[in-house]
Amino acid sequence: EVQLQASGGGLVQAGGSLRLSCAASGFTFDDYAIGWFRQAPGKEREGVSCFSSSDPSTYYADSVKGRFTISSDNAKNTVYLQMNSLKPEDTAVYYCAALYGIYYSDYICDTPSGMDYWGKGTLVTVSS
């Protein structure tokens, strides 16, 4: 059974950092594309950062480029999202999701409705 569990959210002041973790079970990253998404109150869910083993490039939304970094630890089957220089507009519930198959990373992030599996979100609140 595929499961994803996101953690690491919290309250942080603007300019601060957080590292989110997504622990995966029931699959390996070789077969799935992984993405971090977020949804702020009253807004649609958006892709933040995504990667696929079949695509050497990693996608970052323009709003987080240079501040967020996605990484993975295959031994722990965990994906991380390091978030630096946080801004109040980064406040949202953050989700990790997985999609089986071969896809470009930008497609994954552009199509949250196409993801196969979702973990429960973790709330990130950035105060000004």
C-alpha positions in Angstrom: 0.0 0.0 0.0 1.4 3.4 -1.0 1.5 5.9 1.8 2.9 9.4 2.2 3.3 11.2 5.4 4.3 14.9 5.4 5.7 16.6 8.5 7.8 19.5 9.6 5.4 22.4 9.3 5.0 25.0 12.0 5.0 28.7 12.7 8.0 30.7 11.7 8.8 34.4 11.3 9.4 35.9 7.9 13.0 35.3 6.8 13.2 32.0 8.7 13.5 28.4 7.5 11.7 25.1 7.8 12.4 21.7 6.4 9.5 19.6 5.5 9.8 15.8 5.3 7.7 13.3 3.3 8.1 9.7 4.4 7.0 7.3 1.7 6.2 3.6 1.9 4.9 1.0 -0.5 6.9 2.2 -3.4 10.4 3.5 -4.5 11.3 6.7 -6.1 12.6 4.9 -9.2 9.1 4.2 -10.2 7.3 7.3 -9.1 7.5 11.0 -9.6 7.2 13.1 -6.4 6.0 16.6 -5.8 5.4 19.1 -3.1 2.2 21.1 -3.4 0.6 23.8 -1.3 -2.8 25.3 -0.8 -3.4 28.6 0.8 -6.9 29.6 2.1 -9.1 30.5 -0.7 -6.6 29.5 -3.4 -6.2 26.5 -5.6 -3.6 23.9 -4.9 -0.3 24.7 -6.7 2.8 22.8 -7.4 5.8 24.0 -5.5 8.6 21.6 -6.5 8.6 18.3 -8.3 11.1 15.8 -9.5 11.1 12.5 -11.4 13.8 9.9 -11.7 13.2 10.0 -15.5 13.8 13.7 -15.7 17.2 15.2 -14.8 15.7 18.6 -14.2 13.8 19.6 -11.1 10.9 21.9 -11.2 10.4 24.9 -8.9 7.6 27.3 -9.0 8.8 30.8 -9.9 7.6 32.1 -6.5 10.0 29.7 -4.6 13.0 29.6 -6.9 16.3 30.3 -5.1 14.6 29.8 -1.7 13.3 26.2 -1.7 15.2 23.1 -2.4 13.8 19.6 -2.9 15.9 16.6 -2.1 15.5 12.9 -1.4 17.1 10.2 0.7 16.5 6.9 -1.1 17.8 4.9 1.8 15.1 6.4 4.0 12.5 6.7 1.2 12.0 10.3 2.3 11.7 13.5 0.3 12.5 16.8 1.8 11.6 20.4 1.1 14.1 22.9 2.5 12.4 26.3 2.7 14.6 29.3 3.4 13.8 33.0 3.4 10.2 32.3 4.1 7.6 34.9 3.3 4.1 35.4 4.7 2.8 34.5 1.2 4.3 31.0 1.7 1.7 30.3 4.4 -0.3 27.3 3.3 -0.9 23.6 3.9 1.9 21.7 2.2 1.3 18.3 0.7 3.5 15.7 -0.8 2.2 13.5 -3.6 3.3 10.7 -5.9 2.5 9.8 -9.5 3.4 6.4 -11.0 5.2 6.5 -14.3 7.6 8.5 -16.4 6.8 12.2 -16.5 8.6 15.5 -16.8 8.9 17.3 -13.5 7.1 20.5 -14.7 4.1 18.4 -15.9 3.8 16.9 -12.5 3.7 20.2 -10.7 1.4 21.7 -13.3 -1.2 18.9 -12.9 -1.9 18.3 -9.2 -5.2 16.7 -10.2 -3.2 14.0 -11.9 -1.3 12.7 -8.9 -2.1 9.2 -7.8 -1.4 9.4 -4.1 -1.5 12.2 -1.5 -0.3 12.5 2.0 -2.0 14.5 4.7 -0.8 18.1 4.7 1.4 19.9 7.1 0.6 23.5 7.9 3.2 26.2 7.4 2.5 29.6 8.8 4.9 32.5 8.2 4.3 35.6 10.3 5.3 39.0 9.2 
